[in-house]
Structures are given as structure tokens and as C-alpha cells.
Amino acid sequence: MTGPANRRAILGSLAALPALTIPLATAALSSDLVRNAAFAVGHGDWINATAGIENWGDAKLDEEIERYWEAFDQVTARASGGLHEIQAKARLSLREMEDSGELENANPGLLLAADVLREVIALCA
């Protein structure tokens, strides 16, 4: 196997692991993690696009950044319960790395980590 076929086989194996299956009772909780991650990604992008244009004051900026970090902390407080949650965490992590400027002139190890996050996002889709 090569390329995508090999990746699909690996993902199939991962999905079959008991630790990555979601019991029915926790299915609702797992969607909270995905929703919080999606909110944080979108809210962070919205802050970046809007704050400068609308000339937000410090109080407004602090309030919106606090909302971002609250959602971020909710995501990081729980272990992933399935591939969709791993993907959500990978999206948020990559967004944070890109937004913070860490990838500009980054060392090869950090660039590799970002590449792995992109692959995780694609493979979990």
C-alpha cells in the first residue's frame, strides 16, 4: 500500500481501537468539544479580521480574547473521544500556531508538527 490507501488503512485501524470509540452516553459531550473548537477557530479568525477595522478598544478586545481562550480551555480540558474530536483539536492547534506567528521562520521540528496536524485534519475528514 502507498499514499492514500495506506493512510485509510491506518485510520481504519485507529477507528477500531476501543479508546477511540464513543459510547452512546458520551456522544452529546463529544459534540461539545467539536463545537467549542469550531467556535474558537471561527472566533479567533473573526477577532483578527474585525478588531483592527472597527478599532476596538482594549476592553472589547480583552472580552473577545477571553471568550476565545474559554473555548480553547474547554477543548484542551478533555481527551478526544473519536476522530472528529481529534480533527477539531488539530484544527484549533494549527490555527493557534499560525495565528501566533510560530510558523514564521520556525525550526524544522515545528514545521513538521504543523504538517502532521494538516494531515490529521485531512485524514479525519
Protein Blocks (a to p, Z undefined) as FASTA:
>chain_A
ZZjlmmmmmmmmmmmpmklpccfklmmmmmmmmmmmmmmmmmmmmmmmmmmmnopafklm
mmmmmmmmmmmmmmmmpccfbfklmmmmmmmmmmmmmmnommgopafklmmmmmmmmmmm
mmmZZ
